[in-house]
Amino acid sequence: MQAWYNNGQMRLLSQQNGDSQIWHENGQLYYQNTENKIAFFHENGQTALELVDNQISAWDKDGTPITANRAATLKQHLSQVKQTRDDVLNEIKINSTH
């Protein structure tokens, strides 16, 4: 499955093997899910979060590792990521039925 933004940038690529990617409207990768890794990215291209073999690593927009006292920032970012992912998938489902 593929979807694009109105500006022609790739928005979503979902493959039959379960791998998928979602991009920010500016063309930077936003979310990537492969067989052994899930990753989220900030709009500037910096990795925000990686989950590999049940090990989570997270960074702020400047590439600084997120410490325990910055967990609230990570939680907020992840909730936005999940909402955006859900919005994209719902929009694709709606558009594919018309």
C-alpha positions, 0 to 999 in steps of 0.5 A: 500500500502506498500513499502520498501527500498533496505535494507529491511526497511519499506519505506511507509505504506498507509492504506485504511482509509487514515492513512499513514506513511513514514520512513527514510532509517535508520528506523526512522519515517519520516511522519505520517498522521492519522485522527486527526494529521499530523506529520513530524520527523527528522532523529534522531526521534525527532518530527519536526512538528505536525499539530493537530486541525489546531494548528502547533508546530515545533521543531529543531533536538535537540527538541527545539521549533522553534521560529519565527526567525527560520521559514526559517529552518522550511520552508526548512525542509517542502519543503524537506519533501514534495519533498521526499513524492512526490518522494516516491509516484511517485516511487511507482506508477511507480513501480506498473505499471511494 
